[in-house]
Amino acid sequence: MRQCHCTPSRRHFLSALLATGASGLSACAGSARTLKPSARVDTHRHFFTRRQNEIAEKTGEANGLTRSWSVTRTLDDMDSAGIATSILSSATFYTGGLSPAEARAASRDANEGGARLRSDHPGRFGLFASLPLQDTEGALREIEYALDVLHADGIFLHTNYGDKWLGHAQYAPVMDELNRRKAILYTHPRSANCCVNLQPGVSDTVIEYGADTTRTIVDIVFSGTAARCPDLRFIFSHAGGAMPFLSERLLRMPITDPRLAPRVPRGVMTELRRFYYDTAWAAHPMAISSLTRLVDISQILLGSDHPYRTGEDNVAGLARCGLTPVELAAIERENAVRLMPRLNEIRTQRQLDARLKTA
């Protein structure tokens, strides 16, 4: 049985570390409840339909947080952290082990479920739609349905499917279609088949999630996918995993192996710096200082990873990381609005509604 992606131990691990007084992480501790309500945008928030949980039960990936998820809890968490809008994704739900027909049905269920939440709670939610990626025809059909019918904000994919990362040639038709549409592609890590339960007692989320995000970034860049798809806007979770730390090695790859150079004609750093990165599990000085030395503030997005962390955890952490008010405003809202302009229309409409109520 596969170890579940996200267990309560993720939060327990960090809580225990904070309790020991670890100097770096404790610098980001605090409560966001003192913050005034704002128009923050959370680009990394999960939701679970009944069908998702049924599949997770069969694969051994269900846990207490997936089973107990509710829209009420997620809205309460958003309100506590001053988050106006969250872009939902079904990232704990994995279609890779399903038959093509099952994967198509499961992706459609997740996407229509997310669209219903958005419709039922105007202004509070957006949607990154799931795809049955290993079924190319099914994935292309779901892109059309998700973006043209459901009007999703973008597409969600895991970092790997069957030990094939997102730069694999099998996935080129999907990447090319997303590039043609100038779409947003949000990615979330999962453990690759090679690397499940490598260390007893250590959840895959602790090491492998960061490692697999790094693997898929490397695959996208050095397969030539990034250069071939300049209009496809990538978002990587968790501050890019280990990528900032390993960036020197990546920059030297075309030097040590000249055969790679034609795949990165604009240069490795150009590609790394045009990607977007969220702050989930990275709202502490070690991650933020590293990421901001590599990319501009304009490429960083607020991400909570709720229900595995709270919005307050992330907002309070960022507030203690030495960022200026202008930089915080960019990360917490402005960058997301630039990426998804409809979010500004939501804010304007909500302000108008509030004025009308008080008139």
Residue pairs with C-beta under 8 A, 6 or more apart in sequence:
1 60
2 59
2 60
2 61
2 191
2 196
3 60
3 191
3 196
3 197
3 203
3 204
4 56
4 60
4 61
4 62
4 63
5 61
5 92
5 94
5 190
5 191
5 204
5 205
5 209
6 63
6 65
6 92
6 205
6 308
7 63
7 203
7 205
8 63
8 64
8 65
9 203
9 205
10 203
10 205
10 206
10 281
10 308
10 309
11 308
11 309
13 203
13 206
14 25
14 309
17 25
18 25
18 26
18 29
24 284
24 285
24 286
25 284
25 286
27 284
27 285
27 320
27 321
28 283
28 284
28 285
28 316
28 317
28 318
28 320
28 321
29 316
29 317
29 320
30 316
30 317
30 319
30 320
31 312
31 316
32 80
32 81
32 82
32 311
32 312
32 313
32 315
32 316
32 319
33 80
33 312
35 81
35 82
35 315
35 316
35 319
36 82
37 79
37 82
38 82
38 84
38 332
38 333
39 84
39 85
39 333
39 347
40 81
40 82
40 83
40 84
40 302
40 311
40 315
40 332
40 333
41 83
41 84
41 85
41 86
41 87
41 301
41 302
41 332
41 333
41 336
41 337
41 343
42 78
42 81
42 83
42 85
42 86
42 87
42 302
42 303
42 304
42 306
42 311
42 314
43 86
43 87
43 186
43 235
43 278
43 301
43 302
43 303
43 336
44 87
44 89
44 186
44 188
44 237
44 278
44 280
44 301
44 302
44 303
44 304
44 305
45 74
45 86
45 87
45 88
45 89
45 303
45 304
45 305
45 306
46 69
46 88
46 89
46 90
46 91
46 92
46 305
46 306
46 307
46 308
47 69
47 71
47 74
47 88
47 89
47 90
47 113
47 114
47 117
48 56
48 66
48 69
48 90
48 92
48 93
49 90
49 109
49 110
49 113
51 106
51 109
51 110
51 113
52 66
52 90
52 92
52 93
52 106
52 109
52 110
52 113
53 62
53 66
53 67
55 93
55 98
55 106
56 62
56 66
56 92
56 93
59 94
59 97
61 92
61 94
65 307
65 308
66 92
69 307
71 117
71 120
71 121
73 307
74 86
74 306
74 307
75 121
75 124
77 83
77 304
77 306
77 307
77 310
77 311
77 312
78 84
78 86
78 124
78 311
80 310
80 311
80 312
81 304
81 310
81 311
81 312
81 314
81 315
82 311
82 315
83 302
83 304
83 311
83 315
84 123
84 124
84 346
84 347
84 350
85 123
85 124
85 125
85 126
85 343
85 346
86 124
86 125
86 126
86 304
86 306
87 125
87 126
87 127
87 128
87 153
87 154
87 186
87 336
87 340
88 114
88 117
88 118
88 125
88 126
88 127
88 128
89 114
89 127
89 128
89 130
89 156
89 186
89 188
90 110
90 113
90 114
90 130
90 156
91 156
91 158
91 188
93 106
93 110
93 130
94 158
94 190
95 102
95 103
95 106
95 107
95 130
95 131
95 132
95 133
95 134
96 103
96 133
96 134
96 158
96 161
96 162
98 106
98 132
100 132
100 134
100 135
100 138
103 132
103 134
103 135
103 138
104 132
104 135
104 138
104 141
104 142
106 130
106 132
107 129
107 130
107 131
107 132
107 138
107 142
108 142
108 145
110 129
110 130
111 127
111 129
111 130
111 142
111 145
111 146
111 150
111 152
112 150
114 125
114 127
114 129
114 152
115 127
115 150
115 152
117 125
117 127
118 124
118 125
118 126
118 127
122 346
123 346
123 347
123 349
123 350
126 152
126 153
126 340
126 342
126 343
127 146
127 150
127 152
127 153
128 152
128 153
128 154
128 155
128 156
128 184
128 186
129 142
129 143
129 146
129 147
129 150
129 152
129 154
129 155
129 156
130 142
130 155
130 156
131 138
131 139
131 142
131 143
131 146
131 155
131 156
131 157
131 174
132 138
132 139
132 142
133 139
133 157
133 158
133 161
133 171
133 174
134 161
134 162
134 170
136 170
136 171
136 173
136 174
139 174
140 173
140 174
140 177
143 155
143 174
143 177
143 178
143 181
143 183
146 152
146 155
147 155
147 181
147 183
153 184
153 340
153 342
154 183
154 184
154 185
154 186
154 233
154 235
154 340
155 178
155 183
155 184
155 185
155 186
156 185
156 186
156 187
156 188
157 166
157 185
157 186
157 187
157 188
158 187
158 188
158 189
158 190
159 165
159 166
159 187
159 188
159 189
159 190
159 212
159 213
159 215
159 216
160 166
160 190
160 192
160 212
160 215
160 216
161 171
162 193
163 192
163 193
163 194
164 170
164 171
165 212
165 215
165 216
165 218
165 219
165 220
166 175
166 187
166 216
166 219
166 220
166 225
167 216
167 219
167 220
167 221
167 222
167 223
167 224
167 225
168 219
168 223
169 223
172 225
175 185
175 225
175 228
175 229
175 232
176 228
176 229
178 185
178 229
178 232
179 228
179 229
179 230
179 231
179 232
180 231
182 231
182 232
182 233
183 232
183 233
184 233
184 235
184 339
184 340
185 232
185 233
185 234
185 235
186 235
186 237
187 213
187 216
187 234
187 235
187 236
187 237
188 237
189 208
189 209
189 210
189 212
189 213
189 216
189 237
189 238
189 241
190 209
190 212
191 204
191 208
191 209
191 212
192 208
192 212
192 215
195 204
195 208
195 211
195 212
196 204
196 208
197 204
198 204
198 207
198 208
199 207
209 237
209 238
209 241
210 238
210 241
210 242
211 241
211 242
212 241
213 236
213 237
213 238
213 240
213 241
213 242
213 243
214 240
214 241
214 242
214 243
214 246
216 236
217 236
217 240
217 241
217 243
217 272
217 275
218 243
218 250
219 225
220 226
220 234
220 271
221 250
221 263
221 264
221 268
221 271
221 272
222 253
222 260
222 263
222 264
223 263
224 262
224 263
224 264
226 234
226 264
226 271
227 263
227 264
227 265
227 266
227 271
233 276
233 339
234 275
234 276
235 275
235 276
235 277
235 278
235 301
236 243
236 275
236 276
236 277
236 278
237 277
237 278
237 280
237 303
237 305
238 278
238 280
238 281
238 282
238 303
239 277
239 278
239 279
239 281
239 282
239 287
239 288
239 290
239 291
239 300
240 275
240 277
240 291
243 250
243 272
244 287
244 290
244 291
244 293
244 294
245 290
247 269
247 272
247 294
250 268
250 272
251 268
251 269
253 260
253 268
254 260
254 261
254 263
254 264
254 268
264 271
272 294
272 295
273 294
273 295
273 296
273 299
274 299
275 295
275 299
276 299
276 300
276 301
276 335
276 339
277 291
277 295
277 299
277 300
277 301
278 300
278 301
278 302
278 303
279 287
279 288
279 300
279 301
279 302
279 303
279 314
279 317
279 318
279 331
280 303
280 304
280 305
280 309
280 314
281 305
281 309
282 288
282 291
283 313
283 314
283 315
283 316
283 317
283 318
283 321
284 317
284 321
285 320
285 321
285 322
288 318
288 321
288 322
288 323
289 321
289 322
291 300
292 300
297 323
297 327
297 330
297 331
297 335
298 330
298 335
298 338
299 335
300 330
300 331
300 335
301 331
301 335
301 336
301 339
302 314
302 315
302 318
302 331
302 332
302 333
302 336
303 314
304 310
304 311
304 313
304 314
305 314
315 332
318 328
318 331
318 332
319 328
323 331
336 343
337 343
337 344
337 347
